[in-house]
Amino acid sequence: MAKDRSLVRASDIGTWTFCNRAWWLANVQHAEHENPGALRRGDVAHDAHGQAVTQAGRLQRMGLWLLVAGIGLGGLLLAVWLLTG
């Protein structure tokens, strides 16, 4: 995955703050990380978390719409019951 160099990422700031030489090696010299497997596992974990957060947002919106629909239906039933009462 190519990095968008127009963005400054928090991980870049953290890496540079911890060791600016490590940041330079990775981002300027494109040196291979000493543990690329850990980086791949981190990418997979972050992707999975992002998908879970997106799904949670969808479910929350669906729940709110169902709540609104339930309140509307309840109000309609109450109005019918009061008018025919």
C-alpha positions in Angstrom: 0.0 0.0 0.0 1.5 3.3 -1.1 1.5 6.1 1.5 -0.1 9.4 0.8 2.9 11.7 1.5 0.6 14.8 1.7 -0.5 13.5 5.1 1.4 13.5 8.4 0.4 10.4 10.3 0.4 10.1 14.1 2.5 7.0 13.7 5.1 9.0 11.7 5.3 11.6 14.4 5.6 8.9 17.1 8.3 7.1 15.2 10.2 10.3 14.5 9.9 11.4 18.1 11.1 8.0 19.4 13.9 7.8 16.9 14.2 10.2 14.0 16.9 7.9 12.4 14.4 5.0 12.3 11.8 7.3 10.7 14.4 8.4 8.1 15.5 4.9 7.4 11.9 3.7 6.8 10.5 6.7 5.0 13.5 8.1 3.0 15.8 5.1 2.6 12.9 2.6 2.5 14.8 0.2 4.7 13.0 -3.1 5.6 11.7 -3.3 9.1 13.5 -5.8 11.3 10.2 -7.6 12.0 7.9 -7.3 8.9 5.6 -10.0 10.2 4.7 -7.9 13.2 3.9 -5.0 10.9 1.6 -7.1 8.7 -0.2 -8.5 11.8 -0.7 -4.9 13.0 -2.1 -3.9 9.6 -4.5 -6.8 9.7 -5.6 -6.0 13.2 -6.1 -2.3 12.4 -8.1 -3.2 9.3 -10.3 -5.6 11.3 -10.8 -3.0 14.0 -11.8 -0.4 11.5 -14.3 -2.7 9.9 -15.8 -3.5 13.4 -16.1 0.2 14.1 -17.8 0.8 10.8 -20.2 -2.1 11.4 -21.0 -0.8 15.0 -21.8 2.6 13.5 -24.2 1.0 11.0 -25.9 -1.0 13.7 -26.3 2.0 15.9 -27.9 4.0 13.1 -30.2 1.1 12.4 -31.2 0.8 16.0 -32.0 4.5 16.2 -34.2 4.3 13.0 -36.0 1.3 14.5 -36.5 3.2 17.8 -38.0 6.2 15.9 -40.2 3.8 13.8 -41.4 2.1 17.0 -42.2 5.3 18.7 -44.1 6.5 15.6 -46.0 3.2 15.3 -46.8 3.4 19.1 -48.1 6.9 18.7 -50.2 5.9 15.7 -51.7 3.0 17.6 -52.4 5.2 20.6 -54.1 7.8 18.4 -56.3 5.1 16.8 -57.1 3.6 20.2 -58.1 7.0 21.6 -60.2 7.9 18.5 -62.1 4.6 18.4 -62.2 4.4 22.1 
